[in-house]
Amino acid sequence: MDAVIRLSEIRVNARIGVGEEERSEYQELLVDAGLKTDIRNAVIYDDIGEALDYMKVEETIRAVSGAREYCLVENLAYEICRALLTDFVILSVEIRITKFPAGLKGKAAGVSVEVGPLETAHL
């Protein structure tokens, strides 16, 4: 039995941007994640040990975001997908990252990039 576990608006700080100046300071981003997983054993046994640990998922997303500098939001989204597919027993993952560039201030609330769904075979 499959289900999608969603984490919404995870606030992370990342050094991200095309130019070095933009990457010189951390920027707050919002990350949304959808992880497709088999919940059969969690449902049958009503056991957290059989469920996806979304607290560890959040920690992984935060760790990848702060691990290094990224030029493109697309690359950060892919790296988060790769880490989640590697570290957790999931069938697929979708990531949306919203960035709030200074150049769009007053013109748009933000810009989002969505990657996925990706499966292990896509890595």
N, C-alpha and C positions, 0 to 999 in steps of 0.2 A: 504494500500500500504506500504510494508516494504522496508527499506533501511538499509545499514550498514554505520554508521558514523565512520570514522577512524581517530585516533590521532596518529601521528608518532613521534618517537624519543623524547618523553617527558623526559627531563633530571631531574632525581631525585637523592637525596642523601639518603643513607640508611646505617644503621649499620647492616651488613649482612656477614655471614660466619660461617663455622663450628666451628672454634676455637675462644676463647675469644680475642686473639690477633688480629685476622682479623676483629672482630666486634668492636675493640677499637676505630676505626676511621671511619668516614663516607666514603663511596665509591660512586662514580657516576655510576648510572645505566641508561640504556635507556629503556623506557617502550613504547610499541606500544599497542593500544587498538582498538578493533573493537566492536562496539555496534549496535546490530540489534534493530531497533525501527520502530514503525508505524509512517510514515510521512504524512499520509492522511490529517489530519487537518492543518498541517503546509503548505502543498501544496494548499489546498482549500482556506485557509484564508490568505496565504502569511504573516503569523504572527509569529514573533520570540517567542512569548509566547506559541505557540503550538509546538515549535521545541525543540529538545534536546539541552540543554545548555552545549556545549562542554567546555566552560571555567570553569564551575562548575565541570565537569567531571575531567578536568586536576587538579583542586584544590583537589578533593577527592583522586586522585591517589597520589599526592604529600603528602597529609596529612597521608594516610595509610602508605606510604613508610617511613616516618620519625617518626611515632608514637611510635615505639618500636624496639628492636633488633630482627632480624630473623636469624636463623641458615641456612635455605634453601631458595633458590630463589623460589622453588615450593610453599612454604608456603606463601611467600609474594605475589606471583601471585594469589593464591587462595583468600587471604584476600582482595586483590584489587577487584577481581571478586565479592566477597561477598558484599563488600561495595557498589559497583556500582549497583548490582542487588537489594539491599535494598533501596538505596537512589534515584534511577531514574526509570522512567517508560520505561523499555527496555525489549525486548523479550529474548535476550541472549547477552553474552559478551565473547570475546576472549582477552587474554592478552599474550603478549610476552615480556619477560624481558631479556635484554642482560647485562651481567656482564663482567668485564675485570679483571680477577684474575691475580695477580702478577706472579703466577706460570706458566701462559701461555704466559707471555710476550716474544715476538719474535717467538713464536710457533703457535699462533692463535690470530686472532683479538679479539675474545671474545667467550663467551659461552651463548647460549640463551635457555630459557625454555618457552614453549608455553602451556597455559592452556585454555581449552575451545574448542568449545563453551559450556558455562554453562548457564543453565536457572535456575530460582528460585527453581524449583523442585530438583535441584542437591545440594542445600545448606544443 
